[in-house]
Amino acid sequence: MNNRVALLMGSDSDFPRLESCVKTLREFGVEPTVRVLSAHRTPTEACAFASDARANGLEVIICAAGGAAHLAGVIAAHTTLPVLGIPMDNPPLGGLDALLATVQMPGGVPVGTLGANSGGPVNAALLAIRILAVSDAELATQLDAFTLKQKDRVQQKDAALQERLKA
């Protein structure tokens, strides 16, 4: 099954900032299930989604929410799958409230927490890929190639900077 990762968000207004997560997953050939589910406004649906996730072929669930950011915790309370939380940097506190709500889960309900900025969605996708790659040799090979590309880009930028400094 290709839909091994789900991306859940508390509001569709978060999607423009989460598109990089979807894009990154797709670059690795992983087509995510993408849904709007709210811990507060659709709690029954959110809990059912989490409870049925494994049976539906999911292996990792990414949750993005701002404000009180309870989505990742609610999902984690209803599944034993890995849950990754992206605190959205929404006003008025710029994501600090969401970060604290996501990172301060009680013992026994783990949520892996990513950054509350533009790197969070990409890193959530990459962490999901790393989790899948533990048992998927093809994804592991793709990750190795991705890492080498990143290294090459940094080395090219360094070489260009060194040339610029010589001038």
N, C-alpha and C positions, 0 to 999 in steps of 0.2 A: 504494500500500500504506500502510495506517495504522500498522502496527507498524514504525516507522522508528527507534525508540529501544528499547534493551534496558537493563534495570536488573538487574544481577547482584549477589548478595550472598553472602558466605562462609558465612552461617548464617541460618536462618530466625528466630533470636532477634533479628536486626537489623531485621526487617521493621517492627515497630511504630514505629521511629524513621525508617523510610524511606517510610512511607505518604504523607507530605507531598510527596515526590518524585512518586509516582504520581498523587496528586491534582492537583498543579500541571501535570503533563503532560496529564492528561485535561481540565483547564480550557482548554487550548489545542487540544483535539480530537486529541491524540496518545495513542493507546492503546499503552502500553509492553508489551514482552515482559518478563516478570519471572521470574527463575530463581534458584535456589540452586545455586551452583557453587563449588567450593573449589579454590584453587591447589594445595593440599596433599593433600586427600582425594579429589578427583575431577580430577586433572590432565589425564587423557586427554579427558574430557568437556569441560573448560574450554577446552582447546586446540582441540578440534574445533568448539566453538561459535564461537570467535573466527575460526577459519579459514574457516568457512562463512557468517559473518555477512553479508558483502556480498552473496553469492549469495542469501541469504535475505531480502534487502530492507532490512537494517538500515543506518542511516547514522551513528548515534552509539551508543556503548556506555558506560553508567555503571556503575562497579564500586564497591561498598561493602564494606570489610573492616576488621577491627580487628587488634590484635596486630601480627604481622609484615606484614600487609596486602599480600601479594604478588599478590592477584587482579588488580588493575589492570595491574600490570607484565607478568604472564603473558599477559593478554588482549592488551595492546598489542604484545607480542612476536610475536603470531600474526595480526595484522590491520593494515591501513593505515588503518582507520577512526579517527575521533577517539575517544579513550578518556578519560573523566573519572573521577577517583578521589575517593571520599568516605572519608576516614579516620574510622573509627568510634571514638567516645570510650569505649572499654571499659576496665575495670580491668585490671591494677593501675596503669597509667601514664596513665590518663585520655585516651588518644588520641595522646599525644606519640609513642609508638612507631609507631603507624599513620601519623601525619602524616609523620614522617621517612622511613618506608619508601616512602610514596607520592610524596613530593616529591623524593626523591633518586634519580630514575631515571638510568641512565647515558645519555650522549649517544647519540642515534639511536633511542631508545625513549621517545617522548614520552607523558606522561600529564598531562593538565590536572588540577590538584589543587584541591579545594574545601575549605571549612572543616570542622573536626572537631567541629562542634557542631550545634545544631538548624537553623542556617541552611544548612548544607552540602547536605542533600537538596533543598531548594527551589532553591538556587542552581544545583545540578547540573542540575535540570530546566530552569531558565531559560536556562542556558548551552547546553544541548542544543537548546532551542527557537531560540535565537539562531543557532546553527550551521545548523539547518535553514532558518531564515528568510533566509539568504543567497541561497537559490535558490527560496524559496517566498513569493510576494508576500502571500498570505493570512495566513501566520504573521507576516510583517513588520508587516502592518496590525494584527493582534491584539497584537503586542508594543508598538506605538505606543500603542494604547488602554490597555494594562496600565500603561505608564509614566505616562500622563496620570492614571489612577486613583490611582497611588501619590502623584503630585504633589498631587492634590486632597486626598487624605487628610492629608498632612502640612500643607498650608495650612489645612485645617479645624482640625487639632489646634493649630496655631500661633494661629489666630484665637481659639479657645476659651481657650487659655492667656493670651493678651493680655487678654481680657475678665475672666478670673479675677484677674489681677494688678491690674486697675483697681479691684476691689472692696475 
